[in-house]
Amino acid sequence: MQEVVAAPSGNQVGTKSHLSAEQQLIYDNIQGEMTLLELMQLLKRVDRTKFRTQIIKPLLEAGLIEATIPDKPTSSKQKYRLIKR
């Protein structure tokens, strides 16, 4: 009997193995500690929520940047900095 191997469906999404161009730009241009607004200005973005979810969150999850106030991600005093390796 021949074994049937199912191909992945078109709905499956693989993991992202590299940074987007915008994420890379942020990563390359962080100087010291920077606020969300300072980082948004680098990309000329205006929507804080989308910027956090599309740019900042993946960088945080990848361990490339860290928040200065991790317990309060939406704090007005929140800043981000590179993680030293």
WOPEKA-V838043 format. One record per backbone hydrogen bond with DSSP energy under -0.5 kcal/mol. NH is the residue of the N-H (numbers start at 1). CO is the residue of the C=O. E is the energy in kcal/mol with one decimal. If there is no record, write none. Layout:
nh={NH:NH}
co={CO:CO}
e={E:E}
This chain:
nh={5:6:12:17:24:25:26:27:28:29:29:30:32:34:36:39:40:41:42:43:43:44:44:45:48:51:52:53:54:55:56:57:59:60:61:62:63:64:65:66:68:70:72:75:78:80:81:83:84}
co={3:4:9:15:20:21:22:23:24:25:26:26:30:80:78:35:36:37:38:39:40:40:41:40:46:47:48:49:50:51:51:52:55:56:57:58:60:59:59:81:79:67:69:72:75:34:66:64:82}
e={-0.5:-0.6:-1.2:-0.6:-2.6:-2.1:-2.1:-2.7:-2.7:-1.2:-0.6:-0.9:-0.5:-2.5:-0.6:-2.0:-2.7:-2.0:-0.9:-0.8:-0.7:-0.6:-0.5:-2.3:-0.9:-2.2:-2.7:-2.4:-3.1:-2.1:-1.9:-3.4:-1.2:-2.5:-2.8:-1.8:-1.3:-2.3:-1.1:-2.7:-2.7:-0.5:-1.7:-1.8:-1.4:-2.8:-2.1:-2.0:-0.6}
